Amino acid sequence: MVVLGVVNMQIKDFAKKYQIQTDTIRYYEKEGLLHPKRLENGYRYYDEDCANELKMLIVLKQLGFTLHEIFELNTLEKKEISPSCNAAAVSLISLKMQQLTNKIEYYQHAVQTLQNIKHLIHEEKYKENQQIINDSITELFNNPFLKGDLL
């Protein structure tokens, strides 16, 4: 279906294109995160605007934003530009940036720990290094980041 030069899709094709369940797309719509148009017969159709909304939603989710935070950003985007609106958006983005930085640091530490463990078990030395390996895993487990953000 083509309307005004833009290819529009029904939910099944839209979901397939973005590899998302149709129920998930309906949920995003119900939560006010996607805004499909309606045909005269009531069927939804998803246009380029919906595609852009979904791409943004997918990226923000991958970056660790909750659906509530994404909704908040969408709400701020629709408001008239103001110092308070800007401050709210910058605050939310700054918080998420710090959380991402913490994750990166944690994962870098985890990779180093795994490299050390790999070295400790190389050439069948697991048994003699088992305590060091267990201590390394315990150290990762006790990391405050793991307790707060990953579980």
ABEGO torsion letter per residue (X at the ends): XBBGGBBBBBAAAAAAAAGBBAAAAAAAAAAGABBBBBBAAGBBBBBAAAAAAAAAAAAAAAAGBBAAAAAAAAAAAABBBBAAAAAAAAAAAAAAAAAAAAAAAAAAAAAAAAAAAAAAABGGAAAAAAAAAAAAAAAAAABAAAAAAAX
